[in-house]
Amino acid sequence: MKGALGHAIVSGRWDNNVAVIDIEAALRPENDGTSNAIISRPRVTPDVDVDGDGKPDAPASGQPVSLVVDPSARFAYVVNHSGASTPSAAGAYQHGHPGLVTVLDVARALDPANNGSLGAVDGFVPTGRTGPVGCALTPDARTLLISCAEAQESEDGGDEITAIDVATRAVVRRIPLAEAKGHGATEPSRHDSPHESFGRYPNPNGLAVSSVRGGLAFAGNGGTDDVSVIDLAAALKGRPDAEIARIPVEAGPFGLAASPDGRWIAVAARESMRERREGKTISLIDAELAASGRAAEVARVRVGSDDPNEETRPFAVAFTPDGKHVIASCFRSNSISIVSVADALAGRPAEVSRIYPKAPDGGPARPRGIAVAPDRTRALVVGGMKSGPGSSLIWVINLDKALVEATVTSVGDESYMLDVVSPLKGRQG
């Protein structure tokens, strides 16, 4: 049966589509190192006016960077970092464009008939703010949270989590994040990071949601090297004090993940936006302690290198289905780590496995986004250098054996994040 192990949907980033991968097909030996397991590449960006005649005539760049599939697998929500910007505008400067969320019909996305077209798109939702990056659904799956990472025409100035009602497909709340007190900047930086002018604005990237205390959202703030803790009930009521805590981590975080029971939040410390410094660690945050306003970073684990001075640039994290391990991608050290949660919490050496995936072209692996496959025994990790359309790839990792079982090529151009669809839910309309 086709798709018996489910599917992965991978953001295209500089390609204006997503790639839909049949995981079972990816594991067939004859498909290893090829794009044969990709069954469709539906476009996720709208048509826009490029030549100035007032009529849409070409696809927007979009920069689809992240996505989340709802629990019923009816829809996938794709975050377009540069929204409806023209390819030339996004190419000239990739930051500070109005954001756009594409609502993708999953069943239609799995249909090869919609390859290369907008046939799987069920709607577009403008975020009303600029430079979105991360996304997450609230525990009841009724609200989509989007991070506003930038201000207009700047890589700096992100100060909000945008809440979208999935039923009405409209922005219903703008959740403010506090600026750093006493910072000398009077406006978003006009420099690219890293630069000393950053640090006033949080610039949230990845998001994770926990059901603890009725629902908490965690945002990884690249601009202030910390994690925001948000009381979801208060936020969705419009209370200005919904951000209840900030938790410092080693460096500006990017990917976040919640454990299956919501107790722990894993954070990848990617890089500082103020200094030329990349991270070396992932953090574990206790959600209960975070909700209480107490010191909540309960573990910090070096990943990707045995050298304590080597900057490995952790990019993304994911928990195994039993919650006992965290998978972490390290972009700079070209490695994937598997970390024991119990050992990390006990202060013992916690990186139990390290995998060095290979790119078929021999270039640096550069691993990024992670998702656990529906069979719960494998993980899918995005990688590959940015070198043109279809230059990204996916590694299928056997978690029990800590090795790469298969490689899928041509999934996007500097693809960032992905999500998965179970085989049963993926067949439902």
N, C-alpha and C positions, 0 to 999 in steps of 0.2 A: 504494500500500500504506500503510495506516495505521501511523504510528509508524516510518516509514522512516528518520528521522533520530534516533530514540531518544526517550527521555523524561527529564524532570526530576521529582524528588520533592522538594517544598519543605516545610520545617517550618512549622507553623501558629502557633507560640508561643501567643498568647492564644486562638486557635481550637484546639480539641482534636483537630485532624486534620492530615493532610498533603495537599497538593494535588499531583496527578499531571498533568503537562503533556505533551502531544504536541508535540514541538518542530517537526516539519514543519507541523502545523496552525497553530502560532504564527506561522510565517513567511508564511502566506497573507495577502495585503493586506486581505481582507475581515474578518480576525480581529484586526487590529491595534487595540490599545486596548480589547479586550474580554476576557471570560473564556472565550470559545468553545473555546480550546485545552485547557482543563482537562477531562480525561475522567473524573476521579473524585476524591473527597475522603474517603478512608477514615479512620475515627476511630482514634486510637492511644492513647486513655486508657481505663482500666477503669471499670466502674460502681462507685460507692461509696455508702455510706449517708449521705444528707444530712439526712433528717428524724429520725434517731436511733432508728429502730425495729429496728435490727440487720439490715436487709435492704438490699442495694444497690438504689438507686432513681434514680440520676442519674449522668451521666458526670463523672469527675474532671476538674479543670482540666488537670493535666499540664504545661502549658507546654512542648510539644515544641520544643526550641531548636536541636538539631543532629542530624545523621544521617549514616550511612555505609552504602553498598551494598557487599556483599562482591564479590570478583573474579568469581565465577560468576554474580552477579546473582540468586541464589536468595533471599537475605534482605537486608533493610535493617534496620539497628539505629537506633532513634529514641530520643534522650535526652530524657526528660521532667524538666525542671528542678524541678517541684514534685510529681512522682510521682503518687501516688494521693490527693493533697489535694483537698478539696472546693473548688468554685469560690469560695465565700465565704472560705475560709481563704487561698487563694492571692491572692485579690483584696485581702484586708485587709493582707497582707504577702507579697510574692512570693519572699522569700529564706528559706533555712534549712529547707526541707522535705525529707523523705526522697526520694531519687532513685529513678527507675524507668526501665528500658530496655524498650521495646517491640520485639519481634521481628516484623517485617512480612514476610509472604510476598510477594515482588515480583510474581510472576505474578498473584496474587489482587488485589494493589493496582492493577495495570493494568486490572483487569476493572471496568467501570462498574457491574456488579451489586452491588459492595461499597461503593458510594458512601454515605457517611453512616453506615456500620455498622462493627462489629468483624469483619466477614467476612474481612478480610485479615490479621488478627492471628494469629500462630502461637505467641505466648507473651509473658509479662512476666517480667522479671528485676529484682528489687530490688537496688539497689547497696549497701545497708547503710550508706551515708553520705548526707550532705545536699548540696543545691545543685549537682548535676552540670551541667556546661556542654558541654565538648568531648568528642570521641570520635575514635578512630582504631583501625584494625586493625594488628596486627603484620605484618611482611613475609610470614610464612607464613599469614596470615589465620586462625590458630587461636585468637588471643586478642584480645578487644576491650578497649581501654583507655578509661577514663572519668575525667575530671578531677573531683575533689571540691573545689568552689570555695568552700564555705561551711560553717560549723558550724550546729548546730541553732538556729533562730530568730535567725540573724545573717547579715549579708552578709559577714562576716569569718570567719576560722578554718579555711579550706580548707587541708589539709596532706597530701593523698594523691592518688595515681593508683590507681584501682581496676581490677584485671585480672579479666576474665570469660572463662571457657573457653566458646567458642562451641558446642562439641559438647555439653557437659553443661549449659550455661546456668547456671553457678554461679560465684560469686566465688571465685577460686583464690588471689589474692594481693592484699595491700594494700601498695602501694609508698609508703613515707613520703618526704615532702619536708622538707628542713631548715627550721627557723624562723630568723629573723634573730637573730644573736647580739647581746646587749646591749640588746635592745629592752625598754622599760619596761612594756609591757602584760602583765598576768597572765592575761588571758582574751580571747576574741574580742570585738571592739568591739560595743557596743550602739548605736552610731550608724550611720547610713547614710553611705556614702562620697560625696564626699571628706571625710575627717576625720583629724586628726593622730594619733588612736589606732590607725589602721591601720599595717601595716608589719612586725608580728611574723610573721604567717602569709603564705605565698606566694599563696594563693588562685588556683590554676591555672585557666586558661580554655581556650584552644585547645590542641590537640595535633597534632603531626606526627611521622611515623615515617620513618626512613631505614634502608636496608639496610647502610650503612657499618659496618665493624667488627663484623659479625655481627648488627647491629640496634641502633639507638639511638632513643629517644623524646625528644622535645623538648616541654616544657610552658611555655606563656606565663603567667607569674605576675603577675597584676594587682596583688597586694598588695605585692610587693617590687621591681617594675619590672625584672624580669629573666627569663631563660629557663633552666629546669632541663634538664640533660643527663642522661639515664638509660641505663645499660647494660642492655639488655633481658634478656640472658641471665642476668645477675646478679639482676635484679629478679624474674624468674620462678622463680628458685631460692630466693627469699626472703632474699637477702643484704641486710642493712641498709645497706650502703654502695653500693647500686646507683646512687644519684644521684652522679655523678662530677664535675659542674661546674655553676657558675652564670655566666651571661653577661648583664651589664647591658645594657639598651637605654634609649632615650630616656624612655619612659613605660610604664605598665602595659600589657603586650601582650594582645591578644585573639586575632585570627586568625593561624594559622601554616600554612605549606605547605612540603612538601619538593619539590625539583626531581625530574624523572623519574629521574635517575641517583642520587638521594640525596645528591649532593655538597653542595648548598646548602639552607639553611633560610631561608625568607623570614618575617619577623615584622612584624606591624602594631602600631605603638606607639599604642594607643588613648587611655588616660588614666591619670592618677595616682589612686590611692585615698586618698592622704594629703593632697594639695594640690588646689586648684581649678585644675587644669592639664590640658589635653588635648594629645595628641601631634601631631607634624607630619611624622613620618618613618616609613619602613620600614627594617628592617635585613636584611642578608644575613649569615648565619652559615655558616662553613666547618665541615662536619660532622667532617671528619678532625681539624682543629685542636681542635674541641670535645671529641672523644674523647680527645685527648692532654692535655687540661687547659690548653691554651695560649689566649692571647687569640684569640677566634674570630669576633668581629664584624668582618668584613672590609669592610663598606660600610654607610653610613647615608645614605639618600636622602630629601630633602625631596619630598613629593608633595602635589598638590592645590592649590597656590598658588605664585605667584612672590614673594609677600611672605614673607620669612624669619621674620616675627613672627606670621603667621597660624596659628592652631591649626586643623588640618584634620580631626583625629580619625580617622586611618586605622583601619578596622574589620576588614577581611579581605584576604587575599592568595591568589593562585593562580599557578602557573607555566603558561606556554604549553607545549604538548606537546613542543616541541623544546628546552625549557629555556632559551631565549635571552631570554625576557622574563618579567617578573612583572606581573600585573594586581593593582591595589590599589584598594579602595573607600575613599573619604573621606567619612565621614558628615557632618561639619560643613560642609565646603566643597561638598557636593552634587556630587561629581565622581568620576570613575573614571580612574585613571592607568595607563599602560602604560610600564614601566620596562625599559630595556636592562640585562641582567645584565653584559655585557662592559663597558659604559661605567661602570656602578656600581663594578665591581671595579677599574677603571683610575682612578677618582677624577674622571671627567669628568661633566658634566651628563648625567643618565641618564633623566629623564622624557621619553620621546620623543613621547607623545601624551597628551592630556587630553580626556576626554569629559564633557559636562554633560547627563546624561539628564534627561528631563522627566516629571513625574507628570501623568497626564491631567487631574487636578482642579486643576492649577496650583499645588499645594502644594510644599513642599521635597521634593527627591528622596530624600535620606537613604539612600544606597546602603549595603548591608551584605554578606551572604554572596555568594560567587562560586564557580562551577563551570564547567569547560570542557566544552562539548558533545561528544557522541561523534564528531561529524564533524571535530573538532579544529581547526576554523576559526572557531569562535564561542565566546563565553562567555555564561553566564547570570548575571545579577546581581540580587539581591533589593533591593527598595527600598520607599519609601512611608512616610508618617507613620502612627503608631499612632492610629487614629480609629474603631475598631470592627471587628466581624467582616468579613473579606474586604477589608480596607483596604490590604493589601500588594500588591505587584506584582513582575513579573519583566521585566527588559529583556534582549533577545537582542542581544548585541554582535558585530558583524562585526570580528574582530581584524585582518584585513588592511587594512580601510578605516577602522578606529577610529571606528565610528559605530553608532548604535542602529538595528537592522533591524526590531525589533518589540517590542511591549509587551503583556504578559499581565496582566490585572487580577484581583483577588479571590482571591489565593493564600493569604492568611492575615491575621492581625492582629499587626502588628509582627514578621513573620517574620524569622528570623535566617539560618539556614544551609540548604543544599540539597546534593543529589548527583544524579548522572545514571546512566541505564541505557542501554547500547548497544542498537540495534535487534535484533541477533542474540540476545544474552544475555537480553534482556527477554522473548523468546518461549519461552524454555526453562522447563520446570516443575521 
